């Protein structure tokens, strides 16, 4: 059976994605500084030439990784808004998405690496901060759309920043010390925030609509 021949653009995109996949594993395991271009191309099965034809530097590669993760998260947020549902249904979807985000985000350490690099590299800081502004603006738009659909007035700009900070903080504590900050506790913190602060629900409603599951279930 003959394989379908890839176009030049398809082959280039395949190379790019394999390099991203390889670097994601290496940066997560060894860190951004320790992870070398040689390790990445070896793991991906390419040459240094292939790397530099897709990325100018490791810094550009790291930005591409967090942007790819951001797009995946955007897809998850988009699914919340799909189909006709009640206000309570939309709220349940949002609560479930964010209360599980701490364990579904496999790229959290990449964001930590990017933040560390931005704190030390002035040039990278400018690029990373520009991306964070776009991310924050997009999340603000998502909240406004959700607010309009659910008929629930929400302070979009304030809530967007608060969500980013809260989710990052919970993910950090869970990744650093899962024995002290268990999956149950992480989900409870996020569920409490959404149900009580955002949606104004009681604890009884939280338990019925978004039960806490053990991490990894």
C-alpha positions in Angstrom: 0.0 0.0 0.0 1.5 3.3 -1.1 1.7 6.1 1.5 0.3 9.4 0.5 3.2 11.7 -0.4 3.4 14.8 1.9 3.5 18.2 0.4 6.5 20.4 1.2 4.3 22.4 3.7 3.0 19.2 5.3 6.5 17.8 5.6 7.8 21.0 7.2 4.9 21.1 9.7 5.6 17.4 10.6 9.2 18.2 11.2 8.3 21.2 13.3 5.8 19.3 15.4 8.3 16.5 16.0 10.9 19.0 17.2 8.4 20.5 19.5 7.4 17.1 20.9 11.0 16.2 21.5 11.9 19.5 23.1 8.8 19.3 25.4 10.0 16.0 26.8 13.6 17.2 27.2 12.9 20.6 28.7 10.4 19.1 31.1 12.8 16.4 32.2 16.1 18.3 32.2 15.2 22.0 32.1 15.5 24.6 29.4 19.2 25.5 30.1 20.4 21.9 30.3 18.4 20.8 27.2 20.6 21.2 24.1 19.8 21.5 20.4 21.8 18.3 19.9 19.6 16.4 22.3 16.4 17.7 20.7 17.4 16.9 17.1 18.7 13.4 18.1 15.4 12.6 19.9 13.3 13.9 17.0 15.5 12.2 14.4 16.6 15.2 12.5 19.7 17.4 12.0 20.8 20.7 13.4 20.0 22.1 10.0 16.4 21.0 10.3 16.2 22.6 13.7 17.4 26.0 12.5 15.3 25.9 9.4 12.3 25.9 11.8 13.5 27.9 14.8 16.1 30.6 15.1 17.0 29.6 18.7 15.9 27.6 21.8 14.2 30.7 23.0 11.9 30.8 20.0 11.3 27.1 20.4 10.2 27.6 24.1 7.8 30.4 23.1 6.4 28.1 20.4 5.8 25.4 23.0 3.9 27.6 25.4 1.9 29.0 22.5 1.0 25.5 21.4 -0.2 24.7 24.9 -2.2 28.0 25.0 -3.9 27.0 21.8 -4.8 23.6 23.3 -6.3 25.4 26.3 -8.3 27.7 24.0 -9.7 24.7 22.3 -10.9 23.4 25.7 -12.5 26.8 26.5 -14.2 26.8 23.1 -15.8 23.5 23.8 -17.5 24.9 26.9 -19.4 27.3 24.7 -20.5 24.7 22.1 -24.2 23.7 21.8 -27.3 25.0 23.5 -27.4 24.7 27.2 -28.7 26.4 30.3 -26.8 28.9 32.4 -26.2 26.2 35.0 -24.9 23.9 32.2 -22.4 26.5 31.1 -21.3 27.1 34.7 -20.9 23.3 35.3 -18.7 23.0 32.2 -16.5 25.9 33.2 -16.2 24.7 36.8 -15.2 21.2 35.6 -12.7 22.5 33.1 -10.9 24.7 35.6 -11.1 22.4 38.6 -9.3 19.7 36.6 -6.8 22.1 34.9 -4.1 21.6 37.5 -3.8 17.9 36.5 -4.6 18.2 32.8 -1.8 20.8 32.2 1.2 18.6 31.4 3.2 21.6 30.2 3.2 23.5 33.5 7.0 23.1 33.9 7.5 24.7 30.4 5.6 27.8 31.6 7.9 27.8 34.7 10.9 27.6 32.5 9.7 30.5 30.3 9.0 32.6 33.4 12.5 31.9 34.8 14.1 32.8 31.5 12.0 35.9 31.2 13.2 37.0 34.6 16.9 36.7 33.5 16.9 37.5 29.8 15.7 41.0 28.9 15.1 40.2 25.2 13.1 37.1 26.0 11.1 39.0 28.6 9.8 41.4 26.0 8.7 38.6 23.8 7.2 36.6 26.6 5.4 39.5 28.1 3.8 40.4 24.7 2.5 36.8 24.5 1.2 37.0 28.1 -0.7 40.1 27.2 -2.3 38.3 24.2 -3.2 35.4 26.5 -4.7 37.6 29.1 -6.7 39.6 26.4 -8.0 36.3 24.9 -9.1 35.0 28.3 -10.9 38.3 29.0 -12.8 37.9 25.7 -13.6 34.3 26.6 -15.0 35.4 29.9 -17.1 38.2 28.3 -18.5 35.6 25.8 -19.3 33.3 28.7 -20.9 36.1 30.7 -23.1 37.0 27.7 -24.2 33.4 27.1 -24.8 32.6 30.7 -26.5 36.0 31.5 -24.1 36.4 34.4 -22.4 39.8 34.7 -18.7 39.2 35.4 -15.7 41.6 35.8 -13.8 40.1 32.8 -10.5 41.9 33.1 -10.2 41.3 36.9 -11.4 37.7 36.7 -9.0 36.9 33.8 -5.9 38.0 35.8 -7.2 36.3 38.9 -7.8 33.0 37.1 -4.4 32.9 35.6 -2.7 33.6 38.9 -4.9 31.2 40.9 -4.5 28.3 38.4 -0.7 28.9 38.2 -0.4 28.9 42.0 -2.4 25.8 42.5 -0.5 24.0 39.8 2.8 25.1 41.4 1.9 23.8 44.9 0.5 20.6 43.5 3.6 19.9 41.3 6.0 20.8 44.1 4.4 18.9 47.0 1.5 16.6 45.9 1.6 14.9 49.4 0.7 18.2 51.1 -1.4 19.6 48.3 -3.3 16.6 47.1 -5.5 16.4 44.0 -8.6 16.5 46.1 -7.4 19.7 47.8 -6.3 21.3 44.5 -9.7 20.6 43.0 -11.5 21.8 46.1 -9.7 25.2 46.0 -10.5 25.7 42.3 -14.1 24.5 42.7 -14.7 26.8 45.7 -13.3 29.8 43.8 -15.6 29.3 40.9 -18.7 28.2 42.7 -18.6 30.7 45.5 -16.7 33.7 44.1 -17.6 33.5 40.4 -21.0 31.9 40.3 -22.3 32.5 43.9 -23.2 28.9 44.5 -23.5 27.1 47.8 -21.3 24.2 48.8 -24.2 21.8 48.3 -24.4 22.8 44.6 -20.6 22.4 44.2 -20.8 18.8 45.4 -23.7 17.9 43.1 -22.5 19.6 40.0 -18.7 19.0 40.1 -17.7 16.2 42.5 -14.1 16.1 43.6 -12.2 13.2 42.0 -8.9 11.8 43.1 -5.9 12.9 40.9 -5.2 10.6 38.1 -8.7 9.1 38.0 
